[in-house]
């Protein structure tokens, strides 16, 4: 079987992070599976996977063929062969669209084969993930069939990627460092509170790096120390996360790992217009609520909403108070996060669920 996967690198490597993890997971499931990964920004891809070169039309890495989305003529000539054989199953990830050369093959050239496009959407805890999962949609050709496949937090979705590193839950390192990986904003309250605890603060590269570092450097006194992390590949990043006692995390890729880790964490969602990120944050909180008693859940909810509300709506002293309460209670909160992680694993693996679905439509 052969699968072609499409990905655009946006949001500071988040999308390619999820897609690369999915590619590796599919290979774990079926080593004979042929995967063609088409990426629009190989230079950025290299930041999380140093084996990727940014000057090649096609390259093979870890058994996966990686194509440069922008090499129109080369890709067209390669993918038109054998009646578009490589395009029998296409995973279109995160509403990335399709390259012009692929559109020509699918809708202008007269392919005789059926093409199945599976739309892998962004991870969300919102109800529509269940409603849209496995829902078909129309295209401009009867030979090009499209269906949605939704990652999610319930057994009515595709679940989360449970690759080998995340199949089993490891015991939390209660004495481990605190990881900070956020988007940019005024992080003076966060820096001030973290500085009062005697642990190492590990600051990850990304959009929030400078805003937190500047806030940290402005502090006169600190009990904790700051360690600046370099860019690292996905395997090293997973290891860093698992060694922490507390996580302040952003995006989809790292948030999904935080959910599976069982480590107390705060999610900084991608800021959106009309504060829509609060809808996503509250939806995930609603999924988590059953694993917390009322008092514990309120501690988590307050600090999550602080992190994701507009800065002008938050008084620093309230933010600091909520942060301090969350951090002080991190060991007490840990079993609740662990139970949430255990429940997510019961939903099954996104990669395995996806392969079952692909084999089913391939037979049909």
Order of alpha helices (4+ residues) and beta strands (2+ residues): beta-alpha-beta-alpha-beta-beta-alpha-alpha-beta-alpha-beta-alpha-beta-beta-beta-alpha-beta-alpha-beta-alpha-beta-alpha-beta-alpha-alpha-alpha-alpha-alpha
